[in-house]
Amino acid sequence: MSEYLMAMTYDECPVENVWEEMNDYILDESIELKSQLKTIAKADFAPVVRVFKINDEQSIFIKEFRYEEYQCNCEKWA
């Protein structure tokens, strides 16, 4: 059974009621996790990144990371 970690980026805008999946990335477990996630969030300009453990039978949610610097600024324009 193969097992790996995957990160999924999400776009979120509570003002416009948006929550959508963006991209997924297989994580390199030999590289520090938070560093990889920060790079991924920056590349996708994603305010939310979720980490999952994937194996042949299931995917298990591990943790959600939020990046305020990529949050929607819609309330500034409302």
PyMOL commands that set and color helices and strands:
alter all, ss='L'
color gray80, all
select helices_A, chain A and resi 33-44+68-70+74-77
alter helices_A, ss='H'
color red, helices_A
select strands_A, chain A and resi 3-13+18-26+48-55+59-66
alter strands_A, ss='S'
color yellow, strands_A
deselect
rebuild
show_as cartoon
